[in-house]
Amino acid sequence: MAISRIIVTLALLLVISTVGAAEEWEIDLSAGDKSVTGGVHDKSYLDSGYLRIGGSALYSDDDALEYKWASLDLMVGSDTLSPGLSCEVGLRGLGGAVDEGPKSGDVGLIGFSFAAGYLFAKEVTLIPLEVFSSLTWSPDPLSFLDTEEFLEFNLGVGLRIIKNASVTATYSNYHADMKSGQQDWTLNDDAYRLGVVLRF
C-alpha cells in the first residue's frame, strides 16, 4: 500500500539523517474537531541556509468524507534574509487514500512546496507572536494513482510560550481532482486546528 511505503521510507530517511550533525529537530501535532495531523523534521544548517527533511501524516474523518495521507518533505530555506523571517522551497512526496460516500481513490503525487514564517520582534508585539503559511501544488504530470491535481494551503499563527515551544492555531484547505474508474470527482475540504510545535 502506498501509505505504508511512504511511512517506511520516512523512517529510513530519519535514521539516515541522524548520522550527520543535526542542528535542530522539530515535532508538531495539531487537532481539530474532525482531523489530526503531525510531523517530524530535522533541520541541518548548510554553508548558506539550511536543509529540512522529514515527514508528516494527516487523518480526517467527517461523516461521509474520510481522507488520510503521509508525506516525505525535502526543503531548503534561509532564515538570514531578514531578522525573524524564514522562507523555504522544496518538494513533497505524498501518498494515501480518499473516501467520500460511494467514491474512493488513492492519492499519489510529487508536489512543489513553498513555506514562509515570521517571528515578530518583542519590541513590535507585547507577546512572542509568529505567523506562518505554506502551499503545496502538484500539477497533473506529477500526480498519479487516482490523483489528477492537488493543492494544499495552510495559514497559521503561533505563540512562542518558551524559546523551544509554540502553541499554534492553523487553517488548512485541501483540493484534489480525482479520477477513479470512469468517474471524475473532487475533494474539497478545510479544517481548523489547535496544536503545539516543539523544537530541540
KEKE-3310 file (N, C-alpha, C; in steps of 0.2 Angstrom, whole numbers, plus 5000, padded with zeros to 4 digits):
npx = (5004:5002:5003:5010:5022:5027:5028:5038:5049:5050:5054:5067:5073:5074:5082:5094:5097:5101:5114:5123:5127:5115:5106:5094:5079:5061:5045:5028:5011:4994:4976:4959:4941:4938:4949:4967:4984:5002:5020:5037:5053:5070:5082:5095:5110:5117:5131:5125:5110:5098:5094:5080:5072:5060:5044:5026:5010:4992:4975:4958:4941:4925:4909:4903:4915:4931:4949:4966:4983:5001:5017:5033:5045:5056:5065:5073:5080:5081:5085:5091:5088:5081:5079:5070:5062:5059:5061:5056:5058:5054:5051:5038:5033:5019:5007:4992:4974:4957:4940:4924:4908:4901:4912:4929:4947:4965:4978:4992:5007:5020:5024:5026:5033:5031:5035:5034:5038:5036:5043:5038:5047:5051:5049:5040:5028:5019:5019:5027:5024:5021:5018:5014:5014:5010:5011:5007:5008:5003:5004:4995:5005:5013:5006:4999:4992:4975:4975:4973:4976:4983:4981:4986:4984:4990:4988:4993:4995:5005:5010:5024:5028:5038:5056:5058:5046:5029:5012:4999:4988:4979:4973:4968:4967:4961:4962:4959:4959:4951:4951:4943:4941:4929:4924:4925:4929:4929:4939:4937:4940:4941:4949:4951:4963:4971:4987:5003:5021:5036:5054:5070)
npy = (4994:5011:5021:5014:5012:5025:5028:5019:5023:5036:5033:5027:5037:5047:5040:5039:5052:5055:5052:5062:5078:5084:5099:5105:5098:5096:5094:5092:5093:5094:5096:5095:5097:5086:5081:5076:5080:5078:5080:5076:5084:5087:5099:5105:5115:5123:5129:5141:5145:5132:5114:5105:5091:5077:5072:5070:5067:5064:5063:5063:5063:5065:5062:5057:5060:5055:5055:5052:5053:5052:5061:5064:5076:5087:5101:5116:5131:5148:5158:5170:5181:5192:5198:5187:5182:5168:5158:5145:5132:5118:5100:5089:5072:5063:5051:5042:5039:5043:5043:5046:5045:5034:5035:5033:5034:5033:5042:5050:5058:5070:5085:5103:5113:5127:5138:5150:5160:5171:5179:5190:5204:5207:5220:5225:5218:5214:5201:5185:5183:5174:5171:5160:5151:5140:5131:5118:5112:5101:5098:5090:5081:5077:5070:5055:5038:5039:5052:5068:5082:5092:5102:5111:5122:5131:5141:5150:5155:5158:5156:5159:5151:5147:5148:5136:5131:5132:5137:5134:5140:5135:5136:5126:5121:5109:5103:5092:5085:5070:5054:5040:5024:5027:5039:5056:5066:5078:5082:5093:5102:5109:5114:5118:5119:5117:5117:5111:5115:5108:5111:5106)
npz = (5000:4996:5007:5017:5012:5011:5024:5029:5021:5026:5039:5037:5031:5041:5050:5043:5042:5055:5056:5052:5059:5067:5068:5073:5079:5075:5081:5078:5082:5079:5081:5077:5077:5068:5063:5063:5063:5061:5062:5059:5058:5053:5054:5047:5046:5032:5021:5016:5022:5025:5027:5027:5032:5032:5038:5037:5043:5040:5046:5043:5047:5043:5044:5029:5022:5022:5023:5022:5023:5020:5020:5013:5015:5008:5010:5006:5014:5021:5035:5036:5028:5033:5049:5059:5049:5039:5024:5013:5001:4991:4989:4990:4993:4992:4998:5000:5004:4999:5004:4999:5002:4991:4982:4980:4981:4977:4983:4976:4973:4968:4974:4972:4985:4995:5008:5022:5036:5050:5064:5075:5082:5099:5103:5094:5096:5111:5115:5111:5096:5081:5063:5050:5034:5021:5005:4994:4979:4966:4949:4935:4928:4938:4947:4952:4952:4957:4957:4950:4951:4964:4978:4992:5006:5019:5034:5047:5065:5079:5096:5105:5118:5126:5122:5114:5111:5104:5104:5093:5080:5066:5050:5037:5019:5007:4991:4979:4963:4957:4949:4948:4941:4928:4933:4937:4951:4965:4979:4991:5005:5021:5036:5054:5066:5082:5090:5095:5094:5095:5098:5097)
capx = (5000:5007:5005:5014:5029:5030:5030:5044:5054:5051:5058:5073:5076:5075:5088:5100:5099:5104:5121:5126:5126:5108:5106:5088:5073:5055:5040:5022:5005:4988:4970:4953:4935:4937:4956:4973:4990:5008:5026:5044:5058:5077:5084:5103:5112:5122:5135:5121:5104:5098:5091:5075:5069:5056:5038:5020:5004:4986:4969:4952:4935:4919:4903:4904:4921:4937:4955:4972:4989:5008:5021:5040:5047:5063:5065:5079:5077:5085:5082:5095:5086:5079:5078:5063:5059:5061:5057:5058:5056:5056:5047:5034:5030:5013:5003:4986:4968:4951:4934:4918:4902:4902:4918:4935:4953:4971:4982:4999:5009:5025:5022:5031:5031:5033:5033:5036:5036:5039:5043:5039:5052:5047:5048:5034:5022:5020:5019:5031:5019:5023:5014:5017:5010:5013:5007:5009:5004:5005:5000:4993:5010:5017:5001:4997:4987:4969:4975:4975:4979:4982:4983:4986:4986:4990:4989:4993:4998:5008:5013:5030:5027:5046:5060:5058:5039:5024:5005:4998:4981:4980:4968:4970:4962:4964:4959:4961:4955:4952:4948:4943:4937:4927:4921:4929:4926:4934:4940:4937:4939:4945:4950:4954:4966:4975:4992:5010:5027:5042:5060:5076)
capy = (5000:5017:5025:5010:5013:5031:5028:5015:5027:5041:5031:5026:5044:5050:5036:5041:5059:5056:5051:5069:5083:5088:5106:5106:5094:5100:5090:5096:5089:5098:5093:5099:5093:5081:5079:5077:5080:5079:5079:5076:5086:5088:5105:5105:5121:5122:5135:5146:5142:5126:5109:5102:5084:5074:5070:5072:5062:5068:5059:5067:5059:5069:5058:5054:5061:5052:5055:5051:5053:5054:5064:5065:5083:5089:5108:5121:5138:5153:5162:5176:5186:5197:5196:5185:5179:5162:5156:5138:5130:5111:5095:5084:5066:5061:5045:5040:5037:5047:5040:5051:5041:5029:5037:5032:5034:5033:5049:5049:5064:5074:5092:5109:5116:5134:5140:5156:5162:5177:5179:5197:5206:5209:5227:5226:5215:5213:5194:5182:5181:5172:5169:5156:5149:5135:5129:5113:5111:5096:5098:5083:5077:5075:5067:5048:5034:5041:5059:5072:5088:5093:5109:5111:5128:5132:5148:5149:5160:5154:5160:5155:5152:5147:5148:5130:5128:5136:5135:5136:5139:5134:5135:5122:5119:5104:5102:5087:5082:5063:5050:5033:5021:5032:5044:5062:5070:5082:5083:5100:5102:5113:5112:5122:5115:5119:5112:5113:5114:5108:5112:5104)
capz = (5000:4995:5013:5021:5009:5012:5031:5029:5018:5030:5045:5034:5029:5048:5053:5039:5044:5062:5055:5052:5064:5067:5071:5076:5077:5076:5081:5078:5082:5080:5080:5077:5078:5064:5060:5067:5059:5065:5058:5062:5054:5055:5051:5047:5043:5027:5021:5016:5023:5029:5024:5032:5029:5037:5035:5041:5042:5041:5046:5044:5046:5045:5041:5023:5019:5025:5019:5026:5019:5024:5016:5014:5014:5007:5009:5008:5016:5024:5040:5037:5024:5037:5056:5061:5043:5036:5018:5011:4994:4990:4986:4995:4990:4996:4997:5004:5001:5000:5003:5000:5000:4986:4979:4983:4976:4980:4982:4975:4970:4970:4974:4974:4991:4997:5015:5025:5043:5053:5071:5077:5087:5106:5103:5090:5099:5118:5116:5105:5091:5074:5058:5045:5029:5017:4999:4991:4972:4961:4943:4933:4926:4944:4951:4949:4955:4955:4958:4944:4953:4971:4981:5000:5008:5027:5036:5055:5070:5084:5102:5107:5126:5128:5115:5110:5110:5102:5103:5086:5078:5059:5045:5031:5014:5003:4985:4974:4957:4957:4944:4949:4936:4923:4937:4939:4956:4968:4986:4993:5012:5025:5044:5059:5071:5088:5091:5098:5090:5100:5094:5102)
cpx = (5004:5008:5010:5021:5031:5032:5037:5050:5055:5055:5065:5077:5078:5081:5094:5102:5102:5112:5125:5124:5120:5108:5100:5082:5067:5050:5033:5016:4999:4982:4964:4947:4934:4944:4961:4979:4996:5014:5032:5049:5064:5079:5092:5105:5118:5126:5131:5114:5104:5094:5086:5071:5065:5050:5032:5015:4997:4980:4963:4946:4929:4913:4905:4911:4927:4943:4961:4978:4995:5012:5029:5042:5054:5063:5072:5076:5083:5081:5087:5094:5085:5077:5070:5060:5062:5057:5060:5055:5058:5051:5044:5032:5024:5009:4997:4980:4962:4945:4928:4912:4904:4909:4924:4941:4959:4975:4989:5002:5016:5024:5027:5028:5034:5031:5037:5034:5039:5038:5044:5043:5048:5046:5042:5027:5024:5021:5023:5027:5023:5017:5017:5012:5014:5008:5011:5005:5007:5001:4999:4999:5014:5012:4999:4992:4980:4969:4977:4978:4978:4985:4981:4988:4985:4992:4988:4996:5000:5010:5018:5030:5034:5050:5059:5051:5034:5017:5003:4990:4982:4974:4971:4965:4965:4959:4962:4956:4956:4948:4949:4938:4935:4924:4926:4925:4931:4933:4941:4935:4943:4945:4953:4957:4970:4980:4998:5015:5032:5049:5065:5082)
cpy = (5006:5021:5021:5011:5019:5031:5025:5020:5033:5039:5030:5033:5047:5046:5038:5048:5060:5055:5057:5073:5087:5094:5107:5101:5098:5094:5094:5091:5094:5094:5097:5095:5086:5078:5080:5076:5081:5077:5079:5079:5088:5094:5105:5111:5119:5129:5141:5143:5136:5121:5106:5096:5081:5072:5071:5067:5066:5063:5064:5062:5063:5066:5055:5055:5059:5053:5055:5050:5054:5057:5064:5072:5084:5097:5111:5128:5142:5157:5168:5182:5193:5195:5194:5181:5173:5160:5149:5136:5122:5107:5091:5078:5064:5055:5044:5038:5042:5043:5045:5048:5035:5029:5036:5032:5034:5039:5047:5055:5066:5081:5097:5112:5123:5135:5146:5157:5168:5178:5187:5198:5208:5216:5229:5223:5213:5205:5191:5179:5179:5170:5165:5153:5144:5133:5124:5112:5105:5096:5090:5079:5074:5071:5060:5044:5037:5049:5063:5079:5089:5100:5109:5118:5128:5139:5148:5155:5156:5159:5156:5156:5151:5147:5142:5127:5133:5133:5138:5135:5140:5133:5131:5121:5114:5103:5097:5084:5075:5060:5043:5029:5026:5038:5050:5065:5074:5082:5090:5101:5107:5112:5117:5118:5119:5114:5115:5111:5114:5108:5110:5102)
cpz = (5000:5002:5017:5018:5010:5020:5032:5027:5023:5036:5043:5033:5036:5051:5050:5041:5051:5062:5055:5058:5064:5071:5075:5074:5079:5075:5082:5078:5083:5078:5080:5078:5074:5061:5064:5062:5063:5060:5062:5057:5057:5051:5052:5043:5038:5027:5020:5016:5026:5025:5029:5029:5035:5034:5040:5039:5044:5041:5047:5042:5048:5041:5035:5020:5024:5021:5024:5021:5023:5018:5018:5011:5013:5005:5010:5009:5019:5029:5041:5032:5027:5044:5057:5055:5040:5030:5016:5004:4994:4987:4991:4991:4995:4994:5002:5001:5003:4999:5004:4998:4996:4982:4983:4978:4980:4978:4981:4971:4972:4969:4975:4980:4993:5004:5017:5032:5045:5060:5073:5083:5094:5106:5099:5093:5107:5120:5110:5100:5084:5070:5053:5040:5024:5011:4996:4984:4968:4955:4941:4931:4932:4949:4947:4953:4953:4956:4951:4945:4960:4973:4988:5002:5016:5029:5044:5059:5076:5090:5105:5115:5129:5121:5111:5109:5108:5102:5097:5085:5070:5055:5039:5026:5009:4997:4981:4969:4957:4951:4946:4944:4930:4927:4939:4945:4960:4975:4987:5000:5015:5032:5048:5064:5076:5089:5095:5093:5095:5095:5099:5098)
residu = (MET:ALA:ILE:SER:ARG:ILE:ILE:VAL:THR:LEU:ALA:LEU:LEU:LEU:VAL:ILE:SER:THR:VAL:GLY:ALA:ALA:GLU:GLU:TRP:GLU:ILE:ASP:LEU:SER:ALA:GLY:ASP:LYS:SER:VAL:THR:GLY:GLY:VAL:HIS:ASP:LYS:SER:TYR:LEU:ASP:SER:GLY:TYR:LEU:ARG:ILE:GLY:GLY:SER:ALA:LEU:TYR:SER:ASP:ASP:ASP:ALA:LEU:GLU:TYR:LYS:TRP:ALA:SER:LEU:ASP:LEU:MET:VAL:GLY:SER:ASP:THR:LEU:SER:PRO:GLY:LEU:SER:CYS:GLU:VAL:GLY:LEU:ARG:GLY:LEU:GLY:GLY:ALA:VAL:ASP:GLU:GLY:PRO:LYS:SER:GLY:ASP:VAL:GLY:LEU:ILE:GLY:PHE:SER:PHE:ALA:ALA:GLY:TYR:LEU:PHE:ALA:LYS:GLU:VAL:THR:LEU:ILE:PRO:LEU:GLU:VAL:PHE:SER:SER:LEU:THR:TRP:SER:PRO:ASP:PRO:LEU:SER:PHE:LEU:ASP:THR:GLU:GLU:PHE:LEU:GLU:PHE:ASN:LEU:GLY:VAL:GLY:LEU:ARG:ILE:ILE:LYS:ASN:ALA:SER:VAL:THR:ALA:THR:TYR:SER:ASN:TYR:HIS:ALA:ASP:MET:LYS:SER:GLY:GLN:GLN:ASP:TRP:THR:LEU:ASN:ASP:ASP:ALA:TYR:ARG:LEU:GLY:VAL:VAL:LEU:ARG:PHE)
# end
